[in-house]
């Protein structure tokens, strides 16, 4: 009788495990294909074409078909439309613009972004975005006339956006992927601000902005050559944090767990898994010291965003007049771009966008409790109707407060709360990710407003 009871209990336990606790796959094989799909030759051709416009300064010529910012953005628009035709018109190609003036734009000027939208099939308002800057400059930021090739800064980023669109337009995603060629960066980050405002007006729920600014240089000003490392910059706390939210964060943590910071961790995780010979270096800073980039306007609008770029900059090739002095060649020309490396960082973007767009949305309403207790309890809101069909369940993460990356995780099934027994809340940071049936995951969400996506 006891043996029969034990067999029955074992069978019942097995059924429960299969029904509720069977973990999804650890990887999605399509991401390996995407991680190697970017073409260095196509990227070289695109950067060469962008350089051929002479200058892409925001205040440069707009009516010529061969020179200036106008010609370059019309060519980008035509390329997006060509890519769309190849995938059965899967991209909506639009321009998003506004007239602006400011310190570096003394006369009101139309700043035009060129956008391609690949609509998600399940939840089209959930958006992930890859962006690069069209405009270029020489030493004098107001010089809109002289040749400014902008091969690496930021022809490489725009070429990466185009190539990512070619690669990912072959697939269908649950969420929407936006490919953005932004203008006005060198004159004051205007293009990003314009698109962030447009996104709000369209009720886009942006969960990731991947700003690519210089992804093609492998030779640092100090002589270091590195074709394997990418940097990801991210803000530590949300720019839009309220005074009350800041007070709560002071007592519960979250200084290094904003959605942008956990997006950076996500990029490192999927990039190093799916892109060959790639190291991702997370930088705990909004951007390079005292400098700025086009993810910042999105952060200021409340959207998670990061900057992706090369690890070693060469300042002789940035914001420089074309010249040779004391044997040193200055200027941002094609000779300073390593096209296979630009393809590698493009692949980093592509696998990140694909994984995010296939995965469910990050869990909402994540809360935590467990003070004066040996256990830690996490809870979150049920998945939306759009995500429920593809949802396998949730994964709880934790790490020591001094660790940079999530070190421990446990798949807990399709539930809305879970208790980690004998794991003391005071000693760790915690988070929750949504997991799809195909194994793709959302970024980890830190509890409370500090980590809210």
ABEGO torsion letter per residue (X at the ends): XAAAAAAAAAAAAAAAAAAAABBBBABBAAAAAAAAABBAAAAAAAAAAAAAAGBABAABBAABAABEAAAAAAAAAAAAAAAAAAAGGABBBBBBBBBBBBAABABBBBBBBBBBBBBBAABAABBBBBBBBABBBBABAABAABBBAGAAOAAAAAAAAAAAAAAAAABBBABBBBBBBBBGAAAGGAAAAAAAAAAAAAGBBBABBBBBBGAABABBAAGBBBAABBBBBBBABBAABBAAAAAAAAAAEGAAABAAAAAAAAAAAAAAAABBGBBBBBBBBABBBGBBBAAAAAAAAGBBBBBBBBABBBAAABGBBBBBBGGBBBEBBAAABBAAAAAAAAAAAAAAAAAAAABBBBBBGBBBBGBGBABBBBBBBBBBAAAAAABAEBBBBBBBAABABBABBBBAEBBABBBBBGBBAAABBBBBBBBBAAGBBBBBBBBEAAABX
